[in-house]
Amino acid sequence: TSDLLISIPLTSLIRSTEDAEPNPLPSVSDAFWKEAHYTTRLALKLLAEQKTGPQSPFWGYFSAVLPTAYSTPFFWTEERLEALQYPPTADAVQQQRAEWRAIHRKLGGTSPAF
């Protein structure tokens, strides 16, 4: 059926699209912001809201909803990843780690320990 299950006002969402959006972080260059993938922009929006602190309308969600630890293969040690003995997953993790390192470097950080 076409019954409405849930309705969420746009003002209650943190979202990112492929359209032009304003850069929420002064520490991020506009050039980087414009070329960043929408998922990277979404992550940066989350960081901007978190940095806003209790004044953010989303503040309560950070402790109530967002995880504080992860157990996905991306965060596994090399030994654990090798023990999986499934090269497609190991390759995908290595590719994702390289992509995230590149994003981190573009943002001016040193390479993180992943």
C-alpha positions in Angstrom: 0.0 0.0 0.0 1.0 3.6 -0.1 0.3 4.5 3.5 2.7 6.9 5.0 4.9 5.1 7.6 7.0 8.0 8.9 7.5 11.7 8.1 10.6 13.6 9.0 11.0 17.4 8.5 14.0 18.4 6.4 15.1 20.5 9.3 15.6 17.3 11.4 18.1 15.8 8.9 21.8 16.1 8.4 22.1 15.4 4.7 24.4 15.9 1.9 23.7 15.7 -1.8 25.7 16.0 -4.9 24.5 19.6 -5.3 26.4 22.7 -4.3 26.1 23.2 -0.5 27.7 25.7 1.8 30.9 24.6 3.6 30.1 24.3 7.4 33.8 24.2 8.6 36.1 27.2 8.2 39.1 24.9 8.6 38.2 23.1 5.4 39.0 24.9 2.2 36.2 25.7 -0.2 38.1 24.0 -3.0 38.3 20.7 -1.1 34.6 21.0 -0.1 33.5 21.5 -3.7 35.4 18.5 -5.0 34.6 16.2 -2.0 32.3 13.2 -2.5 29.0 13.7 -0.9 29.7 11.1 1.7 32.9 13.0 2.8 30.8 16.2 3.0 28.2 14.3 5.1 31.0 13.2 7.5 32.3 16.8 7.7 28.8 18.1 8.4 28.5 15.6 11.3 31.9 16.9 12.6 30.7 20.5 12.3 27.5 19.6 14.3 29.6 17.8 16.9 31.9 20.8 17.2 28.9 23.1 17.7 28.3 21.2 21.0 25.1 21.5 23.0 23.8 24.3 20.8 23.5 21.9 17.9 19.9 20.6 17.4 21.5 17.2 16.8 23.6 17.2 20.0 21.6 14.5 21.8 22.0 12.1 18.9 25.8 12.0 19.2 25.7 10.1 22.5 22.4 8.3 22.0 22.7 7.0 18.4 26.2 7.3 16.9 28.5 4.4 17.8 31.6 4.9 19.9 33.4 1.8 18.6 33.4 -0.1 15.4 34.1 -3.8 14.6 34.0 -3.7 10.8 36.9 -5.1 8.8 38.2 -1.6 8.2 39.3 -1.4 11.8 40.7 -4.9 12.1 44.4 -5.5 12.5 46.4 -6.8 9.6 46.7 -10.1 11.3 43.0 -10.4 11.8 42.3 -9.4 8.2 44.8 -12.0 6.9 43.2 -14.6 9.2 39.9 -14.1 7.3 41.6 -15.6 4.2 39.3 -13.8 1.8 41.4 -11.6 -0.5 38.4 -9.6 -2.0 37.6 -8.2 1.5 41.3 -7.6 2.4 41.7 -5.8 -1.0 38.6 -3.7 -0.4 39.7 -2.7 3.1 43.2 -1.7 1.8 41.6 0.4 -0.9 39.2 2.1 1.6 42.1 2.8 4.0 44.1 4.4 1.1 41.2 6.5 0.1 40.6 7.7 3.7 44.3 8.5 4.2 44.2 10.6 1.0 41.2 12.5 2.3 42.8 13.0 5.6 46.0 14.4 4.0 44.0 16.7 1.8 42.4 18.1 4.9 45.9 18.9 6.2 46.3 16.0 8.6 49.1 13.6 8.9 48.4 10.1 7.9 46.2 8.4 10.6 47.1 5.0 12.0 44.7 3.0 9.7 
